[in-house]
């Protein structure tokens, strides 16, 4: 098949759940198919065509990228055009019978002119799509509540994980601990874009309490600065709290080292999350996880490890409860849950969808 993948951002230039998702698809389908990637990230793949749009305000760059990528896909004689959500949705207005992956629709909870426009565009794209893929039943239900759409059109195909990649030797995290002078202290780790929906201010606020009640604890938050102003606010907030590290633009090896070094993982998101692939990565690393009820109904993390979104006190209490328990055994159980997810199985299901909707 001749397949076009449209994803504004792409791994490893951007390390995020949606970007990893498209990369894992690309890596597997290129073996037996002719694949073209349309992206604006400067990635070094033979099949990638970089769309040269100015990386100014993300709304403008997303809009321009979507138009150009959509028109290129329209006239490219592809059997399949697969559009990755998160500001690639506009591309679907220019493509016949696209497949569209929607990772979440948390923006529907917000008001404002921008989100009303996005709602209108997404509704039109969903209706014109041949198939819609979501990564959780939670997101499918949210789409059906918001849009007049046939439920049979939506395929739920969860994200996967390469569990072998997260099978660490015992000393893999030692270099990270030495680098930041942590030694035998307890590390709470969080990974994701520095964006307001991630709720990091609540985690830092919770950590103030944790730091007072448990000695020698450390908080590391890592990701890329999607929202520079938000990152500056977090940095200012962290100045009053001991043992907080904010790391930007980490490499894949550093990410794996941080998973290996940490004691527990925490995802304090307050909105716009459909799956939480970083949670699955932490589970595959045999690390116990805490997240918010934004992830309720997703399926991979048991509900007992969820707290109310925006509840700093509840988050602090859950962190202390977990660090005071036999959390290593809990991490082993989470690893076994993560083993139920596989990128090979995920991509096999996506290829099944491709074959069903292939343009004659």
For each residue, the residues with C-beta under 8 A, 3 or more apart:
1: 33 34 79 80 354 355 358
2: 33 34 36 77 78 79 80
3: 29 33 34 35 36 78 79 80 81 82 354
4: 35 36 38 73 76 78 80 81 82
5: 22 25 26 35 36 37 38 82 84
6: 38 39 69 70 73 81 82 83 84 88 91
7: 10 18 19 22 37 38 39 83 84 88
8: 39 40 41 61 62 65 66 69 84 86 87 88
9: 13 14 16 18 19 39 40 41 86
10: 7 13 14 19 22 23 37 39 41 43 48
11: 14 15 16 19 20 22 23 43
12: 15 23 43 252
13: 9 10 19 41 42 43
14: 9 10 11 19 41 224
15: 11 12 19 20 223 224 250 252 255
16: 9 11 19 20 192 193 224
17: 20 21 103 159 275 276 277 278
18: 7 9 21 22 84 85 86 101 103
19: 7 9 10 11 13 14 15 16 22 23 41
20: 11 15 16 17 23 24 277
21: 17 18 24 25 84 101 103 135 159 277
22: 5 7 10 11 18 19 25 26 84
23: 10 11 12 19 20 26 27
24: 20 21 27 28 160 343 346 347
25: 5 21 22 28 29 82 347 350
26: 5 22 23 29 30 35 37 45 47
27: 23 24 30
28: 24 25 31 343 344 347
29: 3 25 26 32 33 35 347 350 351 354
30: 26 27 33 35 47
31: 28
32: 29
33: 1 2 3 29 30
34: 1 2 3
35: 3 4 5 26 29 30 47
36: 2 3 4 5 47 49 76 78
37: 5 7 10 26 43 45 47 48 49
38: 4 5 6 7 49 51 69 72 73
39: 6 7 8 9 10 43 48 49 50 51
40: 8 9 50 51 52 53 55 61 65
41: 8 9 10 13 14 19 50
42: 13 50
43: 10 11 12 13 37 39 48 50
44: 48
45: 26 37 48
46:
47: 26 30 35 36 37
48: 10 37 39 43 44 45
49: 36 37 38 39 72
50: 39 40 41 42 43
51: 38 39 40 65 68 69 72
52: 40
53: 40 61 64 65 68
54: 60 61 64
55: 40 61
56: 60 61
57: 60 61
58: 61 62 87 226
59: 62 63 87 114
60: 54 56 57 63 64
61: 8 40 53 54 55 56 57 58 64 65
62: 8 58 59 65 66 87 88 90
63: 59 60 66 67 90
64: 53 54 60 61 67 68
65: 8 40 51 53 61 62 68 69 87 88
66: 8 62 63 69 70 87 88 89 90 91 93
67: 63 64 70 71 90 91 94
68: 51 53 64 65 71 72
69: 6 8 38 51 65 66 72 73 88 91
70: 6 66 67 73 74 90 91 92 93 94 95
71: 67 68 74 75 94
72: 38 49 51 68 69 75 76
73: 4 6 38 69 70 76 78 81 91 94 95 98
74: 70 71 94 95 96
75: 71 72
76: 4 36 72 73
77: 2
78: 2 3 4 36 73 81 359
79: 1 2 3 354 358 359
80: 1 2 3 4 99 354 357 358 359
81: 3 4 6 73 78 95 96 97 98 99
82: 3 4 5 6 25 98 99 100 101 350 354
83: 6 7 88 89 91 92 95 98 99 100 101 125
84: 5 6 7 8 18 21 22 88 101
85: 18 88 89 100 101 102 103 104
86: 8 9 18 103
87: 8 58 59 62 65 66 90
88: 6 7 8 62 65 66 69 83 84 85 91
89: 66 83 85 92 100 118 121 122 125
90: 62 63 66 67 70 87 93 121 125
91: 6 66 67 69 70 73 83 88 94 95 98
92: 70 83 89 95 98 100 124 125 128 129
93: 66 70 90 121 124 125 128
94: 67 70 71 73 74 91
95: 70 73 74 81 83 91 92 98
96: 74 81 359
97: 81 128 129 130 357 359
98: 73 81 82 83 91 92 95 125 128 129 130
99: 80 81 82 83 129 130 131 132 133 353 354 357
100: 82 83 85 89 92 125 126 129 131 132 133
101: 18 21 82 83 84 85 132 133 134 135
102: 85 105 122 126 132 133 134 139 143 274
103: 17 18 21 85 86 134 135 139 274 275
104: 85 139 142 272 273 274 275
105: 102 108 122 139 142 143 146 274
106: 109 110 197 271 272 273 274 294
107: 110 115 118 119 271 272
108: 105 115 119 142 146
109: 106 271
110: 106 107 115 271
111: 115 116
112: 115 116
113: 116 117
114: 59 117 118
115: 107 108 110 111 112 118 119
116: 111 112 113 119 120
117: 113 114 120 121
118: 89 107 114 115 121 122
119: 107 108 115 116 122 123 146
120: 116 117 123 124
121: 89 90 93 117 118 124 125
122: 89 102 105 118 119 125 126 147
123: 119 120 126 127 147
124: 92 93 120 121 127 128
125: 83 89 90 92 93 98 100 121 122 128 129
126: 100 102 122 123 129 132 143 147 149
127: 123 124 147 149
128: 92 93 97 98 124 125
129: 92 97 98 99 100 125 126 132 153
130: 97 98 99 357
131: 99 100 153 154 155 353 356 357
132: 99 100 101 102 126 129 143 149 153 154 155
133: 99 100 101 102 154 155 156 157 350 353
134: 101 102 103 137 139 140 143 154 155 156 157 274
135: 21 101 103 139 156 157 158 159 274 275
136: 139 140 156 158 274 275 297 298 299
137: 134 140 141 156 297 299
138: 141 142 274 296 297 298
139: 102 103 104 105 134 135 136 142 143 274 275
140: 134 136 137 143 144 151 154 156
141: 137 138 144 145 297
142: 104 105 108 138 139 145 146
143: 102 105 126 132 134 139 140 146 147 149 154
144: 140 141 147 149 151 154
145: 141 142
146: 105 108 119 142 143
147: 122 123 126 127 143 144
148:
149: 126 127 132 143 144 153 154
150: 153
151: 140 144 154
152:
153: 129 131 132 149 150
154: 131 132 133 134 140 143 144 149 151
155: 131 132 133 134 349 353
156: 133 134 135 136 137 140
157: 133 134 135 346 349 350 353
158: 135 136 275 299 300 341 346
159: 17 21 135 275 277 280 341 343 346
160: 24 341 342 343 344 345 346 347
161: 166 277 280 281 283 284 338 341 342 343
162: 165 166 284 343
163: 166 167 284 335 338 339 342
164: 167
165: 162 256 284
166: 161 162 163 256 259 281 284 285 286 338
167: 163 164
168: 172 173 256 259 260 285
169: 172
170:
171: 174
172: 168 169 175 256 257 260 261
173: 168 176 177 257 258 259 260 261 262
174: 171 177 178 261
175: 172 178 179 257
176: 173 179 180 182 254 257 258 260 261
177: 173 174 180 182 183 187 261
178: 174 175 181 183
179: 175 176
180: 176 177 218 220 245
181: 178
182: 176 177 185 187 218 261
183: 177 178
184: 216
185: 182 216 217 218 243
186: 214 216 217 218 263 264 323
187: 177 182 217 218 219 220 261 262 263 264
188: 203 207 210 217 218 219 220 262 263 264 265 266 319
189: 220 221 222 258 259 261 262 264 265 266 282 287
190: 198 200 203 219 220 221 222 265 266 267 268 278
191: 221 222 223 255 258 265 278 281
192: 16 195 198 223 267 269 278
193: 16 198 223 224 226 227
194: 198 200 223 224 225 226 227 228 230 231 234 246 248
195: 192 198 226 227 230
196: 199 227 230 270
197: 106 269 270 271 272 273
198: 190 192 193 194 195 223 267 268 269 270
199: 196 202 203 268 269 270 292 309 310
200: 190 194 203 204 221 234 268
201: 204 205 233 234 237
202: 199 205 206 268 270 309 310 311 312 315
203: 188 190 199 200 206 207 219 221 266 268 312 315
204: 200 201 207 208 219 221 234 237 238 241 244
205: 201 202 208 209 237 312
206: 202 203 209 210 268 312 313 315 316 319
207: 188 203 204 210 211 217 219 241 244 316 319
208: 204 205 211 212 240 241 316
209: 205 206 212 213 312 313 316 320
210: 188 206 207 213 214 217 219 316 319 320 323
211: 207 208 214 217 241 242 243
212: 208 209
213: 209 210 316 320
214: 186 210 211 217 320 323 324
215:
216: 184 185 186
217: 185 186 187 188 207 210 211 214 243 323
218: 180 182 185 186 187 188 243 244 245
219: 187 188 190 203 204 207 210 241 243 244 245
220: 180 187 188 189 190 245 247 258 262
221: 189 190 191 200 203 204 234 244 245 246 247
222: 189 190 191 246 247 248 250 254 255 258
223: 15 191 192 193 194 198 247 248 250
224: 14 15 16 193 194 248 249
225: 194 228 231 248 249
226: 58 193 194 195
227: 193 194 195 196 230 231
228: 194 225 231 232
229: 232 233
230: 194 195 196 227 233 234
231: 194 225 227 228 234 235 246 248
232: 228 229 235 236
233: 201 229 230 236 237
234: 194 200 201 204 221 230 231 237 238 246
235: 231 232 238 239 246
236: 232 233 239
237: 201 204 205 233 234 240 241
238: 204 234 235 241 244 246
239: 235 236
240: 208 237
241: 204 207 208 211 219 237 238 244
242: 211
243: 185 211 217 218 219
244: 204 207 218 219 221 238 241
245: 180 218 219 220 221
246: 194 221 222 231 234 235 238
247: 220 221 222 223 250 254
248: 194 222 223 224 225 231
249: 224 225
250: 15 222 223 247 254 255 258
251: 254 255
252: 12 15 255 256
253: 256 257
254: 176 222 247 250 251 257 258
255: 15 191 222 250 251 252 258 259
256: 165 166 168 172 252 253 259 260
257: 172 173 175 176 253 254 260 261
258: 173 176 189 191 220 222 250 254 255 261 262
259: 166 168 173 189 255 256 262 265 281 282 285 287
260: 168 172 173 176 256 257 285
261: 172 173 174 176 177 182 187 189 257 258
262: 173 187 188 189 220 258 259 265 282 287
263: 186 187 188 287 323 327
264: 186 187 188 189 287 288 289 290 319 322 323 327
265: 188 189 190 191 259 262 278 279 282 285 287 288 289 290
266: 188 189 190 203 289 290 291 315 319
267: 190 192 198 273 276 278 279 289 290 291 292 295
268: 190 198 199 200 202 203 206 291 292 309 315
269: 192 197 198 199 272 273 276 291 292 294 295 309
270: 196 197 198 199 202 292 294 309 310
271: 106 107 109 110 197 294 309
272: 104 106 107 197 269
273: 104 106 197 267 269 276 294 295
274: 102 103 104 105 106 134 135 136 138 139 298
275: 17 103 104 135 136 139 158 159 280 298 300
276: 17 267 269 273 279 280 291 295 298 300 301
277: 17 20 21 159 161 280 281
278: 17 190 191 192 265 267 281 282
279: 265 267 276 282 283 289 291 295 300 301
280: 159 161 275 276 277 283 284 300 338 341
281: 161 166 191 259 277 278 284 285
282: 189 259 262 265 278 279 285 287 289 334
283: 161 279 280 286 287 289 300 301 334 335 337 338
284: 161 162 163 165 166 280 281 335 338 339
285: 166 168 259 260 265 281 282 331 335
286: 166 283 328 331 332 334 335
287: 189 259 262 263 264 265 282 283 331 334
288: 264 265 305 322 327 330 331 334
289: 264 265 266 267 279 282 283 301 305 334
290: 264 265 266 267 305 306 307 315 318 319 322
291: 266 267 268 269 276 279 294 295 301 305 306 307
292: 199 267 268 269 270 295 306 307 308 309 310 311 315
293: 296 306 307 308 309
294: 106 269 270 271 273 291 309
295: 267 269 273 276 279 291 292 298 301 306
296: 138 293 303 306
297: 136 137 138 141
298: 136 138 274 275 276 295 301
299: 136 137 158
300: 158 275 276 279 280 283 337 338 341
301: 276 279 283 289 291 295 298 305 306 334
302: 305 337
303: 296 306
304:
305: 288 289 290 291 301 302 318 322
306: 290 291 292 293 295 296 301 303
307: 290 291 292 293 311 314 315 318
308: 292 293 311 314
309: 199 202 268 269 270 271 292 293 294
310: 199 202 270 292
311: 202 292 307 308 314 315
312: 202 203 205 206 209 315 316
313: 206 209 316 317
314: 307 308 311 317 318
315: 202 203 206 266 268 290 292 307 311 312 318 319
316: 206 207 208 209 210 213 312 313 319 320
317: 313 314 320 321
318: 290 305 307 314 315 321 322
319: 188 206 207 210 264 266 290 315 316 322 323
320: 209 210 213 214 316 317 323 324
321: 317 318 324 325
322: 264 288 290 305 318 319 325 327 330
323: 186 210 214 217 263 264 319 320 327
324: 214 320 321
325: 321 322 330
326: 329 330
327: 263 264 288 322 323 330 331
328: 286 331 332
329: 326 332 333
330: 288 322 325 326 327 333 334
331: 285 286 287 288 327 328 334 335
332: 286 328 329 335 336
333: 329 330 336 337
334: 282 283 286 287 288 289 301 330 331 337 338
335: 163 283 284 285 286 331 332 338 339
336: 332 333 339
337: 283 300 302 333 334 340
338: 161 163 166 280 283 284 300 334 335 341
339: 163 284 335 336
340: 337
341: 158 159 160 161 280 300 338 345 346
342: 160 161 163 345 346
343: 24 28 159 160 161 162 346 347
344: 28 160 347 348
345: 160 341 342 348 349
346: 24 157 158 159 160 341 342 343 349 350
347: 24 25 28 29 160 343 344 350 351
348: 344 345 351 352
349: 155 157 345 346 352 353
350: 25 29 82 133 157 346 347 353 354
351: 29 347 348 354 355
352: 348 349 355 356
353: 99 131 133 155 157 349 350 356 357
354: 1 3 29 79 80 82 99 350 351 357 358
355: 1 351 352 358
356: 131 352 353
357: 80 97 99 130 131 353 354
358: 1 79 80 354 355
359: 78 79 80 96 97
360:
